[in-house]
Amino acid sequence: MSETTAKKKTAKKASSKEIVHKLRIRVRAYEHKVLDTSVKQIMDTALRYDAEVVGPIPLPTEYKKYTVNRSSFIFKDAREQFEMRVHKRLLDIINPSAKVIESLTNLTLPSGVNIEVKMM
């Protein structure tokens, strides 16, 4: 008897659990101000259609450093250093409707902002 009651409890838990779809959006840009305005624009369009938004979660900034010789021949010890910073943010939209997805695809963002969208 204890085995059948245990099976019934697990069946009830499985049926009460709903499938949650998430739209995971990763936004990348070289300038943090442009990135924050575009993330705010994405959040505003999602909230306009009553979607639940989690984030923005700031991800670690990626640094790319380059060292270049200043002179080509004599002054080998004189060097210049350059760096590029890639700022990243993460957004999750839980249970997006068709209107939310359509409005996000029609969204125009500034140049230099890269967006990756995954359905989970």
N, CA, C and O atoms as a DFTB+ gen file, in Angstrom:
480 C
 N C O
     1  1       0.816      -1.201       0.000
     2  2       0.000       0.000       0.000
     3  2       0.861       1.268       0.000
     4  3       0.505       2.248      -0.654
     5  1       1.960       1.264       0.705
     6  2       2.792       2.453       0.771
     7  2       3.398       2.785      -0.592
     8  3       3.635       3.955      -0.891
     9  1       3.651       1.770      -1.419
    10  2       4.196       2.018      -2.756
    11  2       3.170       2.702      -3.650
    12  3       3.520       3.604      -4.410
    13  1       1.923       2.291      -3.572
    14  2       0.897       2.910      -4.422
    15  2       0.623       4.342      -4.007
    16  3       0.404       5.198      -4.865
    17  1       0.630       4.627      -2.705
    18  2       0.417       6.011      -2.273
    19  2       1.587       6.884      -2.689
    20  3       1.404       8.051      -3.035
    21  1       2.790       6.323      -2.657
    22  2       3.953       7.090      -3.093
    23  2       3.861       7.398      -4.580
    24  3       4.216       8.497      -5.007
    25  1       3.382       6.428      -5.382
    26  2       3.231       6.648      -6.818
    27  2       2.178       7.707      -7.105
    28  3       2.337       8.515      -8.021
    29  1       1.099       7.706      -6.321
    30  2       0.047       8.703      -6.518
    31  2       0.558      10.098      -6.204
    32  3       0.224      11.057      -6.900
    33  1       1.378      10.217      -5.141
    34  2       1.917      11.528      -4.775
    35  2       2.841      12.061      -5.856
    36  3       2.792      13.245      -6.190
    37  1       3.689      11.188      -6.410
    38  2       4.582      11.650      -7.467
    39  2       3.812      11.994      -8.727
    40  3       4.210      12.907      -9.450
    41  1       2.734      11.300      -9.013
    42  2       1.908      11.612     -10.172
    43  2       1.240      12.971     -10.001
    44  3       1.127      13.738     -10.957
    45  1       0.795      13.268      -8.770
    46  2       0.177      14.567      -8.514
    47  2       1.201      15.684      -8.660
    48  3       0.882      16.741      -9.204
    49  1       2.427      15.473      -8.183
    50  2       3.458      16.495      -8.298
    51  2       3.803      16.751      -9.757
    52  3       4.004      17.900     -10.152
    53  1       3.874      15.709     -10.554
    54  2       4.216      15.869     -11.966
    55  2       3.110      16.591     -12.722
    56  3       3.395      17.402     -13.603
    57  1       1.858      16.311     -12.394
    58  2       0.766      16.959     -13.110
    59  2       0.606      18.418     -12.685
    60  3       0.205      19.254     -13.494
    61  1       0.915      18.734     -11.423
    62  2       0.764      20.113     -10.966
    63  2       1.909      20.993     -11.441
    64  3       1.791      22.218     -11.442
    65  1       3.012      20.380     -11.845
    66  2       4.158      21.142     -12.326
    67  2       3.909      21.569     -13.764
    68  3       3.655      20.731     -14.630
    69  1       3.981      22.863     -14.019
    70  2       3.753      23.375     -15.366
    71  2       5.087      23.513     -16.090
    72  3       6.131      23.714     -15.469
    73  1       5.034      23.404     -17.394
    74  2       6.229      23.599     -18.195
    75  2       6.452      25.103     -18.342
    76  3       5.579      25.831     -18.814
    77  1       7.622      25.546     -17.935
    78  2       7.945      26.964     -17.980
    79  2       8.885      27.207     -19.158
    80  3       9.971      26.631     -19.223
    81  1       8.462      28.058     -20.081
    82  2       9.293      28.437     -21.213
    83  2       9.974      29.747     -20.873
    84  3       9.366      30.650     -20.299
    85  1      11.240      29.838     -21.233
    86  2      11.992      31.049     -20.982
    87  2      12.621      31.526     -22.276
    88  3      13.064      30.731     -23.105
    89  1      12.650      32.808     -22.428
    90  2      13.351      33.446     -23.526
    91  2      14.578      34.098     -22.910
    92  3      14.458      35.094     -22.196
    93  1      15.768      33.543     -23.180
    94  2      17.002      34.076     -22.594
    95  2      17.676      34.974     -23.612
    96  3      17.981      34.556     -24.729
    97  1      17.904      36.221     -23.208
    98  2      18.476      37.228     -24.097
    99  2      19.816      37.675     -23.525
   100  3      19.887      38.160     -22.396
   101  1      20.883      37.508     -24.317
   102  2      22.205      38.003     -23.948
   103  2      22.515      39.199     -24.827
   104  3      22.467      39.109     -26.054
   105  1      22.831      40.315     -24.199
   106  2      23.094      41.551     -24.924
   107  2      24.550      41.935     -24.676
   108  3      25.010      41.941     -23.534
   109  1      25.277      42.259     -25.759
   110  2      26.689      42.624     -25.659
   111  2      26.927      43.927     -26.401
   112  3      26.337      44.172     -27.454
   113  1      27.814      44.778     -25.833
   114  2      28.174      46.025     -26.498
   115  2      29.506      46.518     -25.955
   116  3      29.947      46.111     -24.880
   117  1      30.142      47.407     -26.723
   118  2      31.407      47.988     -26.293
   119  2      31.204      49.142     -25.322
   120  3      32.068      49.395     -24.482
   121  1      30.093      49.839     -25.417
   122  2      29.808      50.979     -24.537
   123  2      28.688      50.608     -23.578
   124  3      27.637      50.126     -24.000
   125  1      28.908      50.832     -22.298
   126  2      27.916      50.415     -21.306
   127  2      26.674      51.283     -21.315
   128  3      25.595      50.802     -20.968
   129  1      26.787      52.536     -21.695
   130  2      25.610      53.409     -21.727
   131  2      24.640      52.981     -22.825
   132  3      23.428      52.944     -22.614
   133  1      25.179      52.661     -23.988
   134  2      24.350      52.195     -25.101
   135  2      23.718      50.857     -24.740
   136  3      22.564      50.594     -25.077
   137  1      24.480      50.017     -24.056
   138  2      23.983      48.710     -23.639
   139  2      22.826      48.853     -22.660
   140  3      21.812      48.170     -22.794
   141  1      22.969      49.728     -21.685
   142  2      21.908      49.902     -20.690
   143  2      20.637      50.490     -21.295
   144  3      19.534      50.115     -20.897
   145  1      20.776      51.402     -22.245
   146  2      19.572      51.953     -22.882
   147  2      18.863      50.902     -23.740
   148  3      17.634      50.861     -23.784
   149  1      19.637      50.057     -24.417
   150  2      18.996      49.023     -25.235
   151  2      18.342      47.953     -24.362
   152  3      17.293      47.424     -24.729
   153  1      18.943      47.621     -23.208
   154  2      18.330      46.671     -22.278
   155  2      17.042      47.257     -21.713
   156  3      16.051      46.544     -21.552
   157  1      17.054      48.534     -21.415
   158  2      15.835      49.189     -20.920
   159  2      14.740      49.186     -21.986
   160  3      13.561      49.030     -21.667
   161  1      15.122      49.356     -23.235
   162  2      14.159      49.324     -24.333
   163  2      13.562      47.921     -24.484
   164  3      12.363      47.785     -24.728
   165  1      14.379      46.886     -24.342
   166  2      13.889      45.508     -24.405
   167  2      12.933      45.231     -23.258
   168  3      11.884      44.619     -23.456
   169  1      13.291      45.681     -22.053
   170  2      12.430      45.454     -20.889
   171  2      11.104      46.188     -21.032
   172  3      10.058      45.650     -20.666
   173  1      11.132      47.399     -21.554
   174  2       9.893      48.167     -21.729
   175  2       8.947      47.488     -22.716
   176  3       7.738      47.450     -22.488
   177  1       9.486      46.954     -23.804
   178  2       8.613      46.276     -24.766
   179  2       8.057      44.984     -24.191
   180  3       6.917      44.623     -24.483
   181  1       8.837      44.282     -23.380
   182  2       8.334      43.046     -22.762
   183  2       7.285      43.354     -21.706
   184  3       6.286      42.642     -21.601
   185  1       7.495      44.399     -20.926
   186  2       6.534      44.753     -19.880
   187  2       5.260      45.370     -20.458
   188  3       4.210      45.342     -19.816
   189  1       5.348      45.918     -21.648
   190  2       4.156      46.488     -22.293
   191  2       3.115      45.405     -22.575
   192  3       1.914      45.672     -22.548
   193  1       3.581      44.176     -22.845
   194  2       2.670      43.067     -23.117
   195  2       2.524      42.142     -21.907
   196  3       2.192      40.967     -22.066
   197  1       2.766      42.654     -20.711
   198  2       2.580      41.952     -19.436
   199  2       3.378      40.658     -19.344
   200  3       2.857      39.639     -18.891
   201  1       4.620      40.689     -19.764
   202  2       5.506      39.532     -19.625
   203  2       6.338      39.697     -18.364
   204  3       6.661      40.814     -17.962
   205  1       6.679      38.586     -17.750
   206  2       7.499      38.617     -16.537
   207  2       8.969      38.631     -16.944
   208  3       9.435      37.743     -17.658
   209  1       9.698      39.655     -16.480
   210  2      11.094      39.838     -16.861
   211  2      11.979      39.651     -15.629
   212  3      11.720      40.227     -14.573
   213  1      13.022      38.841     -15.778
   214  2      14.012      38.655     -14.723
   215  2      15.307      39.267     -15.229
   216  3      15.824      38.870     -16.273
   217  1      15.823      40.221     -14.495
   218  2      17.086      40.832     -14.901
   219  2      16.940      42.335     -15.011
   220  3      15.930      42.870     -14.554
   221  1      17.851      43.010     -15.566
   222  2      19.059      42.572     -16.247
   223  2      20.146      42.149     -15.259
   224  3      20.366      42.805     -14.241
   225  1      20.805      41.066     -15.569
   226  2      21.888      40.550     -14.747
   227  2      23.193      40.939     -15.429
   228  3      23.433      40.531     -16.565
   229  1      24.047      41.724     -14.759
   230  2      25.321      42.084     -15.385
   231  2      26.289      40.905     -15.334
   232  3      26.540      40.338     -14.271
   233  1      26.822      40.550     -16.486
   234  2      27.814      39.492     -16.581
   235  2      29.209      40.121     -16.554
   236  3      29.338      41.323     -16.787
   237  1      30.241      39.347     -16.279
   238  2      31.597      39.925     -16.212
   239  2      32.014      40.568     -17.529
   240  3      31.723      40.058     -18.611
   241  1      32.697      41.693     -17.410
   242  2      33.171      42.414     -18.583
   243  2      34.376      41.689     -19.159
   244  3      35.283      41.291     -18.430
   245  1      34.374      41.522     -20.469
   246  2      35.458      40.830     -21.157
   247  2      36.481      41.864     -21.615
   248  3      36.133      42.816     -22.313
   249  1      37.733      41.682     -21.228
   250  2      38.813      42.595     -21.596
   251  2      39.711      41.932     -22.639
   252  3      40.157      40.801     -22.447
   253  1      39.972      42.625     -23.726
   254  2      40.921      42.161     -24.729
   255  2      42.034      43.197     -24.792
   256  3      41.795      44.347     -25.159
   257  1      43.256      42.792     -24.433
   258  2      44.387      43.725     -24.396
   259  2      45.338      43.420     -25.538
   260  3      45.632      42.263     -25.837
   261  1      45.815      44.492     -26.171
   262  2      46.748      44.384     -27.276
   263  2      47.955      45.263     -26.986
   264  3      47.803      46.414     -26.576
   265  1      49.161      44.725     -27.197
   266  2      50.404      45.474     -27.035
   267  2      51.052      45.613     -28.399
   268  3      51.221      44.633     -29.125
   269  1      51.412      46.841     -28.737
   270  2      51.944      47.146     -30.066
   271  2      53.239      47.928     -29.898
   272  3      53.328      48.794     -29.027
   273  1      54.260      47.631     -30.732
   274  2      55.497      48.413     -30.721
   275  2      55.225      49.809     -31.269
   276  3      54.515      49.969     -32.262
   277  1      55.797      50.819     -30.611
   278  2      55.633      52.187     -31.112
   279  2      56.510      52.428     -32.335
   280  3      56.119      53.119     -33.275
   281  1      57.671      51.857     -32.299
   282  2      58.611      52.042     -33.396
   283  2      58.859      50.701     -34.060
   284  3      58.716      49.647     -33.441
   285  1      59.231      50.757     -35.316
   286  2      59.435      49.495     -36.028
   287  2      60.864      48.983     -35.950
   288  3      61.099      47.802     -36.203
   289  1      61.841      49.849     -35.601
   290  2      63.223      49.394     -35.718
   291  2      64.032      49.592     -34.435
   292  3      64.384      48.599     -33.798
   293  1      64.337      50.798     -34.034
   294  2      65.315      51.019     -32.970
   295  2      64.694      50.903     -31.580
   296  3      65.210      50.156     -30.748
   297  1      63.630      51.600     -31.310
   298  2      63.084      51.687     -29.955
   299  2      62.118      50.532     -29.691
   300  3      60.901      50.712     -29.657
   301  1      62.694      49.338     -29.505
   302  2      61.874      48.141     -29.328
   303  2      61.169      48.136     -27.973
   304  3      60.099      47.541     -27.841
   305  1      61.748      48.787     -26.969
   306  2      61.161      48.777     -25.631
   307  2      59.976      49.737     -25.509
   308  3      59.203      49.632     -24.557
   309  1      59.822      50.648     -26.431
   310  2      58.701      51.581     -26.384
   311  2      57.476      50.898     -26.983
   312  3      57.443      50.580     -28.171
   313  1      56.468      50.678     -26.135
   314  2      55.272      49.971     -26.586
   315  2      54.019      50.718     -26.151
   316  3      54.021      51.462     -25.171
   317  1      52.963      50.499     -26.899
   318  2      51.656      51.050     -26.546
   319  2      50.720      49.897     -26.234
   320  3      50.813      48.829     -26.839
   321  1      49.823      50.115     -25.290
   322  2      48.853      49.091     -24.934
   323  2      47.449      49.627     -25.168
   324  3      47.114      50.749     -24.790
   325  1      46.638      48.785     -25.805
   326  2      45.242      49.119     -26.080
   327  2      44.368      48.032     -25.487
   328  3      44.786      46.881     -25.356
   329  1      43.149      48.410     -25.131
   330  2      42.226      47.393     -24.629
   331  2      40.834      47.656     -25.158
   332  3      40.425      48.799     -25.364
   333  1      40.117      46.564     -25.373
   334  2      38.718      46.634     -25.766
   335  2      37.905      45.988     -24.650
   336  3      38.245      44.907     -24.168
   337  1      36.847      46.648     -24.250
   338  2      35.970      46.102     -23.217
   339  2      34.644      45.726     -23.835
   340  3      34.039      46.509     -24.568
   341  1      34.192      44.508     -23.528
   342  2      32.892      44.032     -24.009
   343  2      32.004      43.862     -22.777
   344  3      32.232      42.976     -21.954
   345  1      30.992      44.721     -22.662
   346  2      30.052      44.668     -21.545
   347  2      28.895      43.751     -21.920
   348  3      28.452      43.734     -23.068
   349  1      28.402      42.979     -20.930
   350  2      27.351      41.994     -21.207
   351  2      26.242      42.094     -20.166
   352  3      26.486      42.403     -19.000
   353  1      25.022      41.825     -20.616
   354  2      23.856      41.749     -19.727
   355  2      23.032      40.530     -20.115
   356  3      23.070      40.080     -21.260
   357  1      22.288      40.003     -19.151
   358  2      21.456      38.825     -19.368
   359  2      20.041      39.131     -18.916
   360  3      19.834      39.656     -17.822
   361  1      19.062      38.804     -19.756
   362  2      17.644      38.996     -19.454
   363  2      16.913      37.681     -19.656
   364  3      17.210      36.943     -20.595
   365  1      15.965      37.385     -18.788
   366  2      15.090      36.236     -18.955
   367  2      13.649      36.727     -19.014
   368  3      13.213      37.500     -18.161
   369  1      12.918      36.278     -20.021
   370  2      11.488      36.574     -20.123
   371  2      10.773      35.246     -19.938
   372  3      10.945      34.320     -20.731
   373  1       9.970      35.161     -18.883
   374  2       9.323      33.903     -18.519
   375  2       7.949      33.833     -19.163
   376  3       7.170      34.783     -19.085
   377  1       7.653      32.702     -19.802
   378  2       6.403      32.434     -20.521
   379  2       6.033      33.580     -21.465
   380  3       5.014      34.241     -21.263
   381  1       6.853      33.820     -22.497
   382  2       6.538      34.925     -23.411
   383  2       5.385      34.552     -24.342
   384  3       5.267      33.409     -24.783
   385  1       4.555      35.525     -24.623
   386  2       3.458      35.307     -25.566
   387  2       3.959      35.584     -26.986
   388  3       5.090      36.029     -27.180
   389  1       3.121      35.321     -27.952
   390  2       3.504      35.536     -29.345
   391  2       3.693      37.024     -29.643
   392  3       4.541      37.399     -30.453
   393  1       2.896      37.868     -28.981
   394  2       3.025      39.306     -29.189
   395  2       4.363      39.828     -28.682
   396  3       4.960      40.714     -29.293
   397  1       4.833      39.278     -27.566
   398  2       6.120      39.698     -27.000
   399  2       7.246      39.332     -27.955
   400  3       8.129      40.149     -28.216
   401  1       7.221      38.116     -28.477
   402  2       8.275      37.664     -29.383
   403  2       8.260      38.484     -30.673
   404  3       9.313      38.847     -31.198
   405  1       7.068      38.770     -31.173
   406  2       6.954      39.562     -32.398
   407  2       7.461      40.984     -32.192
   408  3       8.149      41.525     -33.058
   409  1       7.130      41.595     -31.056
   410  2       7.584      42.964     -30.800
   411  2       9.098      43.021     -30.584
   412  3       9.737      44.014     -30.934
   413  1       9.677      41.955     -30.005
   414  2      11.125      41.937     -29.817
   415  2      11.868      41.749     -31.142
   416  3      12.969      42.272     -31.311
   417  1      11.282      41.015     -32.074
   418  2      11.935      40.855     -33.372
   419  2      11.870      42.131     -34.199
   420  3      12.760      42.390     -35.011
   421  1      10.825      42.930     -34.001
   422  2      10.688      44.182     -34.750
   423  2      11.399      45.349     -34.085
   424  3      11.337      46.472     -34.586
   425  1      12.069      45.108     -32.974
   426  2      12.735      46.166     -32.216
   427  2      14.004      46.622     -32.932
   428  3      14.809      45.797     -33.363
   429  1      14.178      47.931     -33.057
   430  2      15.404      48.464     -33.662
   431  2      16.287      49.007     -32.547
   432  3      15.885      49.884     -31.782
   433  1      17.492      48.469     -32.472
   434  2      18.449      48.866     -31.450
   435  2      19.626      49.574     -32.108
   436  3      19.852      49.411     -33.307
   437  1      20.380      50.361     -31.337
   438  2      21.509      51.086     -31.928
   439  2      22.594      50.141     -32.452
   440  3      22.688      48.987     -32.034
   441  1      23.397      50.648     -33.362
   442  2      24.472      49.821     -33.906
   443  2      25.533      49.608     -32.827
   444  3      25.746      50.463     -31.967
   445  1      26.179      48.475     -32.891
   446  2      27.177      48.129     -31.879
   447  2      26.623      47.271     -30.765
   448  3      27.368      46.870     -29.870
   449  1      25.327      46.976     -30.797
   450  2      24.696      46.127     -29.776
   451  2      24.417      44.771     -30.414
   452  3      23.730      44.677     -31.432
   453  1      24.957      43.728     -29.802
   454  2      24.786      42.373     -30.302
   455  2      23.819      41.638     -29.392
   456  3      23.937      41.710     -28.169
   457  1      22.850      40.922     -29.989
   458  2      21.819      40.236     -29.210
   459  2      21.812      38.755     -29.577
   460  3      21.832      38.398     -30.755
   461  1      21.784      37.897     -28.558
   462  2      21.616      36.461     -28.752
   463  2      20.345      36.049     -28.017
   464  3      20.202      36.325     -26.826
   465  1      19.425      35.395     -28.713
   466  2      18.158      34.978     -28.111
   467  2      18.066      33.461     -28.163
   468  3      18.267      32.849     -29.212
   469  1      17.758      32.859     -27.009
   470  2      17.584      31.406     -26.924
   471  2      16.245      31.110     -26.276
   472  3      15.827      31.797     -25.344
   473  1      15.575      30.078     -26.779
   474  2      14.337      29.624     -26.163
   475  2      14.668      28.403     -25.315
   476  3      15.224      27.423     -25.811
   477  1      14.326      28.470     -24.052
   478  2      14.662      27.370     -23.142
   479  2      13.406      26.720     -22.610
   480  3      13.485      25.772     -21.828
